[in-house]
Amino acid sequence: MLRAGLNPQPARHVPHASRTAGHEWTPTGLPGAGRARYHGAMDRPVLRPAVEGDRDAIAALWHASASLLSVGVPAMPSAAELRRRLDAECARGWEVTVAGTAGGIAGFLALRPEDGVLDQLFLRPDCLGRGIGSLLLAHAKARMPTGFTLFTRPVNRPAIRFYERHGLAFLRDEVHPHFGDPIRVYGWRGT
C-alpha cells in the first residue's frame, strides 16, 4: 500500500483507475471516466500519491479550504498546525492522494482504507466546481470498493449536496470528537 511520503516515484493516475504492479494506474472502465468539467485554462488534473515534499502545499490548501465560511470549522487550526497533523497522520497510516495540475496541487484526499474511512477531501477554493472533487471521490471508491464513511458539518451544504449527488447516504448525527460541534456522518455502501 502506498502512503504519503513513502512512495519513491509518483504514480500516474487515470480517472477511475486501479493500481497494478509497479505502482502504475490503469483504467478500470467505470462509467463516466474522464468526464469531469473544467473551466478556462484549467488543465486536466493527475491523481498521484502524495510525497513528503507536497506536505506544505497540502497544509496550505487544507487551511484555505477549511477556512471557508460554508465549511463551518469552529476553531480553525493554522496551516502550521495542519502540517503537524498531516505529518502525524501520515506516520499513523493515512494514504494521501493529490490532484496535481500545472498550477500545483488542486486538491487532496486522505484515506484510512483498513478502517473504511475517507478522512479528508479538500480542494483549493479556486478549483471548486471543476470536477476535481469528483475525481478524488471516485479514487476513494476505487480504493475502498466495499464502502466507507466520512463526516461533514451540517452547515457545509455544498459538501452535503456533493456527497449525496455521488451516492453517499446520511447515516447519523454525531458530535465532533475534538471540537464538540455537530457533524453528519455519511456512508457509501460500495459496489
N, C-alpha and C positions, 0 to 999 in steps of 0.2 A: 504494500500500500504506500502511495506517495504521501508525504506530509510536507507542509511548508518548511522550507529551509533545508530539506534533506534530499531534494532531487538535484543531482549534478547537472542535468541537461533539461531545460524546459521542454515539456511535451507539447506538440501541436494538437489543437483540439478542433474537430469538425463538429458543428452543432448536432446535437442528438447522436453522440458517439459513444463508443465503448473502448476501454483500454485493452491493448494487446501486449504481447511480449515486447520488450524494448521500450516500453512507456510511450509508444505512439498511439494515436487515436484513429479509429476507423469508423465510417458511418454505419449506423445501425438501421437506417432506412425508416425511421419513425416518421409518421405524417407531420408535415409542416417543417421539416428540416430546412433551415436556411431561409425561412420566410419572414425574418424579423424586419420591422420598419426602421428606416434610418432617414434622418433629415439633413439637408445641406451636404456639407463635405465630410460628414462623419464616415470614417472608413469602417469596414466590417471588422468587428472585434474577433480576437482569437483567444479562446479559453486555454489557460495553461496552469499547471501547479505553481503556486507562489514559491518564490525563493527568498532567502533571508534578506537580500538586497531590496526586496519590494516592501518590506515592513513599514518603513517611514511613510511611503506613499499610501499604503493601506490605512495606516492610523490617521493620516490627514484626511483621506476620503471618508473614513468612518466618522470622524469628528464632524466634518462638514455636513454629511448627510443626516446623521443622528441629531444635529443641531437644528434641523428644520422644524418649525413650529408644529407642523402636521404629525411629526413622529411622536412628540409628547414625552420625551425623556425628562423626568422631573428635576434631576441634578446632573447636567451633562459633564462627564469627565473631560479633562483636557486631552489634546492629541497625545501628549507625552504619557498620560495615564493609560490611554488606549493602547499605545505602543507597548507599554509594560505588560498590559493584559494580553495583548497579541502574542508577545514572546512567551508568557507563562502558559497560555492555552495551546500554543504550538508545541511546547515542551510536553504538555499532557496529552497530545494526540490530535489536535484539530487538524483536519485536512482542508487546506485553504486553496481555493482556485481564484485566479484573477481573470478578468476580461480586459485584455490589452488592446489598445488602438495606437495609431500613430501619435495621438495626443497623450499617451500614457495609460495608466490604469483607470478604466472607466467604471469598474465595479469589482466586488469580491463576494465570495461565498465561503462560509466556514461550516464544515460538517463534522459530525461525530457519527460516522456510518455504523459503528458497532452498537451504538445506542439508538440508532434511528432518529437522530436529531439534526435538523437544519438549524444551526445555532445563530448564524448571522447572514444576512443578504443585504448589502448596501451598494448604492450607485452614487457616483458623483452627481450632485444636483443638476449640472448642465447636461447630463446624459439620461435623465428620466424621460420615459415615453419613446425610447428609440429601439426597443426590443431586446436590450441587453439583459434586463432582469429576467425576461422570458428564457433567454439562452442559459443563464445561470440556474434558473429553476429547473429547466429540462436536464441540465447536468446533474442536479441533486437527485432528480427522479431516476436517472440512469445509474447513479452510484448507489442508490437505496431503493431498488425496484420492489421491495416488499413493503415499502411505506416509511413515513417519517412524521414527526411532529415539529412544530415551531410555535413561537408566540409572537404577538404584536400587541400594541396598546390599543384600547378601544377608540381612542381619538385619532388613530392613524388610518383614517378612512381610505386613503389611496392604496395602502398596503392590503387592507381587508378586501377591497374590490379586486385587486390584482390576484391575491391568493384564491379567492372564490372563482374568479374567471378561469383560473388554471386548475380547477378541480379539487381544491382543498376544502375541507368541511370544518365548520366550527365544532369544537369538541366540548369546551367548558371555559368558564371564567375562573381565574386564579388571582393570586397576589404575587407581584414580582418578589423573588426571594431576597434581592438586595435593596431595592428602593421602596418596597412596600406599597406600590401603586397597583391599580388593576391591570391585568393583562388578559388577553384572549388566546387560548390555545387552539391551534388549527392542526389538522392532520390530512395527510394524503395516504390512502389505503393501499397504494401500489397497483401493479399491473396484474 
